[in-house]
């Protein structure tokens, strides 16, 4: 046998060993409790959904599934923690779409940084959600024109978001450019704290997801101004879109998804994708998500990977154009 043949045989056996090892690992997976990291405070829609999925995944895993909150730096801290975790499928990240854009805005985060494409293995997209501009009733704002006109007249208007680099932040600055306004960004450590402050009247307006504010809209404690969807959302059919309110280019939707550290074995990722897909298809889960104005998504890891790469590329260009920076 020649050296080249022996070398090729050795390489083939090595590859086979890796495949066999990964398959064996998948057969034993999960071997211990699974931890889902949420990079935002308790009470956010991301946190609530993660706990719902954890409850439904546990019996399928035969292991406890725990949710741990690691909030800070627009999700950078929790995401970075997962990026450096063991790639064995026992530590997962459940993240909103801020995950793909925050590193582009918080470039100065140093050791807390991560690459959303290179440092993670996509598992499954769970939902899409609408972004909503809301106002505190005492502000006097009832429609988008009210806010635009007041800002153009020189009134100082602050808007809250879930953090720097979030889709809400991007929409706010996008609207500033399109409308010629000077709305001032106020970042929070998640949607829930921004909602608390706008309800209390500490800030006049905020860009949020619909779920956390539905009770306040029904109680008249917040006014729905406009959604950032291309068209109206069925969850708030009487609320116009920003696009139809005169700014057709301002349109963006949010999403939530599961990620594992880069290098997680493919059989483990496939198992997680399958089991979480089953969870997402349960009628009571669909009903619970609808209560949070979220639409089930699903799909393959590759589909989620393409979504993240597209957001990182396309929204990255927009972030540069708008000169969006951390506040």
C-alpha positions as CSV (number, residue, x, y, z in Angstrom):
1,X,0.0,0.0,0.0
2,X,1.4,3.4,-1.0
3,X,1.9,6.3,1.4
4,X,-0.8,8.3,-0.4
5,X,-3.2,5.4,-0.2
6,X,-2.4,4.9,3.5
7,X,-2.8,8.6,4.1
8,X,-6.2,8.7,2.4
9,X,-7.4,5.6,4.3
10,X,-6.3,7.2,7.6
11,X,-8.1,10.4,6.7
12,X,-11.3,8.5,5.8
13,X,-11.1,6.6,9.1
14,X,-10.6,9.8,11.0
15,X,-13.7,11.4,9.4
16,X,-15.7,8.2,10.0
17,X,-14.6,8.4,13.7
18,X,-15.8,12.0,14.0
19,X,-19.1,11.1,12.4
20,X,-19.5,8.0,14.6
21,X,-18.6,10.0,17.7
22,X,-21.1,12.8,16.9
23,X,-23.8,10.2,16.2
24,X,-23.0,8.5,19.5
25,X,-23.2,11.8,21.3
26,X,-26.5,12.6,19.8
27,X,-27.9,9.2,20.9
28,X,-26.9,10.0,24.5
29,X,-28.0,13.7,24.3
30,X,-29.2,15.3,26.5
31,X,-27.0,13.9,29.2
32,X,-27.8,16.6,31.8
33,X,-30.1,19.6,32.3
34,X,-30.3,22.0,29.3
35,X,-29.8,25.7,30.1
36,X,-31.5,28.3,28.0
37,X,-29.9,31.7,28.3
38,X,-32.0,34.8,27.8
39,X,-29.9,37.9,27.5
40,X,-32.7,40.2,28.8
41,X,-34.4,40.8,32.2
42,X,-37.3,38.6,33.4
43,X,-40.7,39.8,32.2
44,X,-39.8,40.5,28.6
45,X,-41.6,38.7,25.8
46,X,-38.3,36.9,25.0
47,X,-38.1,35.7,28.6
48,X,-41.8,34.6,28.8
49,X,-41.5,32.7,25.5
50,X,-38.3,31.0,26.6
51,X,-40.0,29.7,29.7
52,X,-42.9,28.4,27.7
53,X,-40.6,26.5,25.4
54,X,-38.5,25.2,28.3
55,X,-41.6,23.8,30.0
56,X,-42.6,22.0,26.7
57,X,-39.1,20.8,25.9
58,X,-38.3,19.2,29.2
59,X,-40.5,16.1,28.8
60,X,-39.2,15.5,25.4
61,X,-35.6,15.9,26.6
62,X,-36.1,13.7,29.7
63,X,-34.0,16.3,31.5
64,X,-34.8,19.6,33.3
65,X,-34.7,22.7,31.0
66,X,-33.7,25.8,32.9
67,X,-34.0,29.5,31.9
68,X,-31.2,31.8,33.1
69,X,-31.3,35.6,32.6
70,X,-28.0,37.3,31.8
71,X,-29.0,40.8,30.9
72,X,-26.9,43.7,29.8
73,X,-25.3,45.6,26.9
74,X,-28.3,45.0,24.5
75,X,-28.0,41.3,24.9
76,X,-24.3,41.2,24.3
77,X,-23.4,39.7,27.8
78,X,-25.7,36.8,27.6
79,X,-25.0,36.0,24.0
80,X,-21.2,36.2,24.6
81,X,-21.6,33.7,27.5
82,X,-23.3,31.2,25.2
83,X,-20.7,31.7,22.5
84,X,-18.0,30.6,25.0
85,X,-20.0,27.7,26.4
86,X,-19.2,24.0,25.7
87,X,-20.6,23.1,22.2
88,X,-22.5,20.1,23.4
89,X,-26.1,21.3,23.2
90,X,-26.6,21.8,26.9
91,X,-26.3,25.6,26.8
92,X,-28.5,27.4,24.3
93,X,-29.3,31.0,23.6
94,X,-32.9,32.2,23.0
95,X,-32.5,35.6,21.4
96,X,-34.5,38.3,19.6
97,X,-33.3,39.7,16.3
98,X,-31.2,42.3,18.2
99,X,-28.7,39.4,18.4
100,X,-27.8,39.9,14.7
101,X,-27.3,43.7,14.9
102,X,-26.2,44.7,18.4
103,X,-22.5,43.8,17.8
104,X,-22.5,46.2,14.8
105,X,-23.5,49.1,17.1
106,X,-21.6,48.1,20.3
107,X,-18.3,47.5,18.5
108,X,-16.5,48.9,21.5
109,X,-17.7,46.1,23.7
110,X,-14.3,44.3,23.5
111,X,-14.3,41.0,25.3
112,X,-18.1,41.0,25.5
113,X,-18.3,41.0,21.7
114,X,-19.3,38.1,19.4
115,X,-19.9,37.3,15.8
116,X,-23.5,36.2,15.2
117,X,-22.5,34.2,12.1
118,X,-19.2,32.6,13.1
119,X,-19.6,32.1,16.9
120,X,-23.0,30.3,16.8
121,X,-24.8,27.4,15.3
122,X,-28.4,28.3,14.3
123,X,-31.0,25.9,15.6
124,X,-34.5,27.1,14.7
125,X,-36.4,30.4,14.3
126,X,-39.5,30.3,16.6
127,X,-41.5,33.4,15.8
128,X,-41.8,36.7,14.0
129,X,-43.2,39.8,15.8
130,X,-44.4,43.3,14.9
131,X,-42.7,46.4,16.1
132,X,-45.0,49.1,17.5
133,X,-44.6,52.8,18.2
134,X,-46.6,53.7,21.3
135,X,-47.2,56.9,23.2
136,X,-48.1,57.8,26.7
137,X,-51.6,59.4,26.5
138,X,-50.5,62.4,28.5
139,X,-48.1,63.3,25.7
140,X,-51.0,64.3,23.5
141,X,-49.7,62.2,20.6
142,X,-52.5,60.3,18.8
143,X,-50.9,59.6,15.4
144,X,-47.5,59.7,13.8
145,X,-48.0,63.1,12.3
146,X,-48.4,64.5,15.8
147,X,-44.9,63.3,16.8
148,X,-43.3,64.3,13.5
149,X,-44.8,67.8,13.6
150,X,-43.8,68.4,17.2
151,X,-40.3,67.3,16.6
152,X,-39.9,69.4,13.5
153,X,-41.1,72.4,15.5
154,X,-38.2,71.8,17.9
155,X,-39.9,69.9,20.7
156,X,-37.4,67.5,22.4
157,X,-39.0,64.0,22.2
158,X,-37.2,60.9,23.6
159,X,-38.1,57.4,22.5
160,X,-37.3,54.2,24.4
161,X,-36.2,50.9,23.0
162,X,-35.0,47.5,24.2
163,X,-31.4,48.6,23.7
164,X,-28.7,50.0,21.3
165,X,-28.6,48.1,18.0
166,X,-32.1,46.6,18.5
167,X,-34.6,46.6,15.6
168,X,-36.5,49.2,17.5
169,X,-33.4,51.5,17.6
170,X,-32.9,50.9,13.9
171,X,-36.6,51.8,13.1
172,X,-36.3,55.0,15.3
173,X,-33.3,56.3,13.5
174,X,-34.7,55.2,10.1
175,X,-37.8,57.3,10.9
176,X,-35.6,60.2,12.0
177,X,-33.9,60.2,8.6
178,X,-37.1,59.7,6.6
179,X,-39.2,62.3,8.5
180,X,-36.5,64.8,9.2
181,X,-37.1,64.5,12.9
182,X,-34.7,64.6,15.9
183,X,-36.2,62.0,18.2
184,X,-33.7,61.2,21.0
185,X,-32.9,57.5,21.6
186,X,-33.1,56.1,25.2
187,X,-31.8,52.5,25.4
188,X,-33.1,50.1,28.1
189,X,-32.1,46.6,29.2
190,X,-35.0,45.0,27.3
191,X,-38.6,45.8,26.3
192,X,-40.1,45.5,29.8
193,X,-38.2,48.4,31.4
194,X,-38.9,50.7,28.4
195,X,-42.6,49.8,28.7
196,X,-42.6,50.6,32.4
197,X,-41.1,54.0,31.8
198,X,-43.4,55.0,29.0
199,X,-46.5,53.9,31.0
200,X,-45.2,56.0,33.9
201,X,-44.7,59.0,31.7
202,X,-40.9,59.2,32.2
203,X,-40.6,59.1,28.4
204,X,-43.3,60.1,25.9
205,X,-43.0,57.4,23.3
206,X,-41.3,54.0,22.8
207,X,-40.8,51.4,20.1
208,X,-41.7,47.9,21.5
209,X,-43.1,44.6,20.5
210,X,-46.8,44.3,20.8
211,X,-47.1,41.5,23.4
212,X,-45.8,43.4,26.5
213,X,-48.1,46.4,25.8
214,X,-51.4,44.8,24.9
215,X,-52.8,45.1,28.5
216,X,-51.8,48.8,28.6
217,X,-53.4,49.4,25.2
218,X,-56.7,47.8,26.3
219,X,-56.6,49.8,29.6
220,X,-56.0,53.1,27.8
221,X,-52.6,53.6,29.5
222,X,-50.8,53.6,26.1
223,X,-51.8,54.8,22.6
224,X,-50.8,52.7,19.6
225,X,-49.3,55.0,17.0
226,X,-48.0,52.9,14.1
227,X,-46.5,49.5,13.4
228,X,-43.2,49.0,11.5
229,X,-44.6,46.1,9.4
230,X,-44.9,46.8,5.6
231,X,-48.7,46.5,6.2
232,X,-51.1,46.5,9.1
233,X,-50.8,43.6,11.5
234,X,-53.9,41.4,12.2
235,X,-53.2,41.8,15.9
236,X,-53.9,45.6,15.7
237,X,-55.9,46.0,12.5
238,X,-56.9,49.6,13.2
239,X,-53.4,50.8,13.7
240,X,-51.7,52.1,10.6
241,X,-48.2,51.2,9.5
242,X,-45.3,53.7,9.4
243,X,-45.2,53.0,5.7
244,X,-48.8,54.0,5.0
245,X,-48.4,57.0,7.3
246,X,-46.1,58.6,4.7
247,X,-42.7,56.9,5.1
248,X,-42.9,53.8,2.8
249,X,-39.2,52.8,3.2
250,X,-39.4,52.4,7.0
251,X,-40.4,48.7,7.5
252,X,-38.9,46.0,9.7
253,X,-40.1,43.0,11.6
254,X,-38.5,41.3,14.6
255,X,-37.9,37.6,15.3
256,X,-36.9,35.2,18.0
257,X,-34.7,32.1,17.6
258,X,-32.6,29.4,19.3
259,X,-28.8,29.2,18.9
260,X,-26.1,26.9,20.1
261,X,-22.3,27.6,20.4
262,X,-20.4,27.1,17.1
263,X,-19.2,23.5,16.8
264,X,-22.3,21.9,18.3
265,X,-22.6,18.4,16.6
266,X,-25.0,18.4,13.7
267,X,-27.0,15.4,15.2
268,X,-27.6,17.4,18.4
269,X,-28.7,20.4,16.4
270,X,-31.0,18.2,14.3
271,X,-32.5,16.8,17.5
272,X,-33.1,20.2,19.0
273,X,-34.6,21.5,15.7
274,X,-37.0,18.6,15.6
275,X,-38.1,18.8,19.3
276,X,-38.5,22.5,19.3
277,X,-40.4,22.3,16.0
278,X,-42.8,19.9,17.7
279,X,-43.2,22.3,20.6
280,X,-43.9,25.2,18.2
281,X,-46.7,23.1,16.5
282,X,-48.7,22.5,19.7
283,X,-52.0,24.3,19.7
284,X,-51.7,25.6,23.2
285,X,-48.2,27.1,22.3
286,X,-49.7,28.7,19.1
287,X,-52.5,30.2,21.3
288,X,-50.0,31.5,23.9
289,X,-47.8,33.1,21.2
290,X,-50.9,34.8,19.6
291,X,-51.6,36.3,23.0
292,X,-48.1,37.9,22.7
293,X,-48.8,38.9,19.1
294,X,-46.1,36.5,17.8
295,X,-46.5,34.3,14.7
296,X,-44.9,30.8,14.7
297,X,-42.0,30.4,12.2
298,X,-40.1,27.2,12.4
299,X,-37.9,25.9,9.6
300,X,-34.4,24.4,9.2
301,X,-31.2,25.6,10.9
302,X,-29.9,26.6,7.4
303,X,-33.0,28.8,7.0
304,X,-32.3,30.6,10.3
305,X,-28.6,30.9,9.4
306,X,-29.5,32.6,6.1
307,X,-31.8,35.0,8.0
308,X,-29.1,36.0,10.5
309,X,-26.5,36.5,7.7
310,X,-28.9,38.6,5.7
311,X,-29.8,40.8,8.7
312,X,-26.1,41.2,9.7
313,X,-25.3,42.2,6.1
314,X,-28.3,44.3,5.1
315,X,-29.1,45.9,8.4
316,X,-25.4,46.5,8.9
317,X,-25.3,48.7,5.9
318,X,-28.3,50.6,7.2
319,X,-26.7,51.0,10.6
320,X,-23.6,52.5,8.9
321,X,-25.8,54.8,6.7
322,X,-27.7,56.0,9.7
323,X,-24.6,56.3,11.8
324,X,-26.2,54.4,14.6
325,X,-24.0,54.2,17.7
326,X,-24.4,53.0,21.3
327,X,-26.0,55.7,23.5
